[in-house]
Every structure is written in C-alpha cells, then in structure tokens.
Amino acid sequence: MTRTSRTYACLRIFAALLLLQATMPRPSAQDEASRFRVNVVLVQLTVAVTDSKGNYVTGLKPEDFVITEDNIQEKIANFEEGDEWALRTPPPAQPSSPPSADNASAPASDAAPPEPTHMLAGTMIPGFNGANVFILFDTSNYMYRGFVFAQDAIADFIRTMPEASRIAFYSYSRDLSRAATLTPDRNRVVSGVRNTVAGDDAALYNSLLLTVKDAAPLQGRKAIVVFSNGPDNASSVPPEDVAELAESTGSIIYIVSTREAQSEPISSAAFERISKATGGKAYFARNWRQEKDAFASIRDDLTHLYTVSYYPQANPNRGWRAIKVQLVGKNLSKYRIRTRDGYSLLQQAAVTTEAYAAPVEQNSHPE
C-alpha cells in the first residue's frame, strides 16, 4: 500500500469516528470542562549536518536553519546542539475554558503558533537533556553463530554512551521481550543483554513497531538501535508501516545487520528505506570488528545531532506533511543535512494526545 493510500485510509477512519461522535449523547458541561484537550502539537526534528567528507559540522545557531512544512516557513521554538539548549520558546498557554463544539474536533496543529516571549541562553529543559535510546536485539535462530560477539558489541556500546542518556534493552525472536526499560543504570541494561538466550523465528517488524510505540510519547531525542541478522520470517506488519510511524513520531532508527547487503537484498533494501526515512543509518557488518565500528558510529552520530522543534503554522493538509530543512548564510549551503522528511498529522496528533494525557514515567527501578 502506498503512503498516499494509507493516508486516505486514515482519513476515512478519522471521518467515520467524527460521524460516530456526532451521534453519541453530548457530555454535561461539567464533564466537558474537565476533559483535557491537546491544542498544540510540537514537531521535533533531529538533524545531522556534515561536510563533503562526512565530518560533523558543529556550532550552528537557530538562525542558520530554515524549516518549511508543505512549503510554509516555520518559526523555531526549541533548538539544541548536543545536550545544551540554546533557545527556548514556551508553548502557548492552554485555554482556561473548554473549546466550543465547533472547534472541538479541529486538528491540534491548526492552532496559531506562539510568539516568542523570551530566550534563555544555555537553559536546560527537564526531559530534554540526553537521548533516549532503545536497543532491539535479534535473538532468533538466525543469530546462533555470532550470539556472544553480538552481546559483547552491544554491552560495549551501552557502557560508552554519554551519562545523560537513558537506555532500554529489548530482544526479539517471535515475540518482543522488554528486558530493561529506560534507565540511566548501565549495569541493569548490560545485565539484560547478558541474560538473553537464542529463540526461534524472527518477527523483526512486529517487534520494531512495538518499540516505536514505546518511544513515541517521549520528548527529546529518541533513537532505536536494531541489531539484526537480516531476514524476517514471522512478522504480520510491513516495514513501510514501521517507517511511517517512526517518521511521524520523531524516532530515529539505526540498523546494524550482520549480513552483507548483497547476501540478503530484500532485507537490506528494507533496512535502508527505514533508516533513511527516519534520519538514521543502516550498517552491514561482516565481522565483530565492523559491528563495533557501527556502534561507535551510531554513538558519534547521536552526540552530534541538532534538535530543532516548532509549532506548525495553520495548514489545511490533514494527511502527510512534507518537511524540508535548509541551511542559510555564508558558506552553509554546501553542507549536507540528514533528517526525516515529513510526518502524518493524524499519527502525530494521536501520539501527542497520549503523551499529554498519560505521561510515560520511566525510571531506573526494576519492574
């Protein structure tokens, strides 16, 4: 199914829900007043900027970036390089009274964007410093030969991640196992790695979709690092659905495959599409040294990402919205930009509603 077809299908479902809502009894004024509504959707982009040799470009400022959504120029609200926030614009205040019935179902992002009220240089925002990293490890029977080497590479990656980052470790074969939820406790995560055992069939895309859903409500930089031996023989969802949800919710996907691209062309092509669509990278490692190099590259990438956020301008488009990021100014247009290229309005709004209504609380304590 193409992206346009999926978008139209989502719109038909959304319209049906609105018609169903119209036939239901209206709640009392008291119930209506107590209902929480999300009026603004913050769109967050993670952007890698490199020169012609692949070296990261640092020291850029908010004014160096121009963001357009469906060719509408947006105003930057939050800007971060690495772990330090350089600019913060607070979101518009929630209305004190409930919205009228006429606009109750209006898309969240049609609200007017906030006017900047102040800038705080070097301000750290709780929940935004450091990255949230989900590691998804293939423990299917495809991994028997290199299982121990893969565990070593993942454990080294965990130990060398910046202290500000939180890490979760999941494994999968036919089903997903959440061995360690997001935590700053490296020992707990490494213990989860060491306790994994090999399973049977591989349901990569099912498990990756569940991981994307876990990451979706989180704010700040969020990345999913997949270690896979390639084939998927047990999933019920296609890789395109995973890529679209990850794009819409702002999760970067990195994939480390133990197979050479030429040896598994179908899986390799899917890995390339998913990682590119979300602003990540795909790696194909022939041996354990290349696996370690791939993880080192991912760690380097995560520490050099710019995070840029904005509140979308009014836009009649209810489906897929295309995003374009450019650099402006003297000698900046020569640099290369890697980021996601858009999002689905309905998926973005649904995830934001979930995040505000039931914030995800992750800590370092075992479940």
Protein Blocks (a to p, Z undefined) as FASTA:
>chain_A
ZZklmmmmmmmmmmmmmmmmmmpccddfklmmmpccdfbdcdddddddddfkopacehia
fklpccdeehiacddfbdcehjbcfbdcddddddfbdcdfklmmgcfklpccdddfbdce
hiacehkgocdddddddfbfklmmmmmmmmmmmmmmmmmpcfkbccdddddfkbccdfbg
cdfblklmmmmmmmpccdfdddfklmmmmmmmmmmmpgcjdddddddehiackbfbdfkl
mmmmmmmnopacddddfbdfklmmmlmmmmmmmmmmnopacdddfbfklmmmmmmmmmmm
mmmcccddddddddfbfbdcddddddedehklmpccdddfbdcfklmmmmmmmmmmmccd
ddfbdZZ
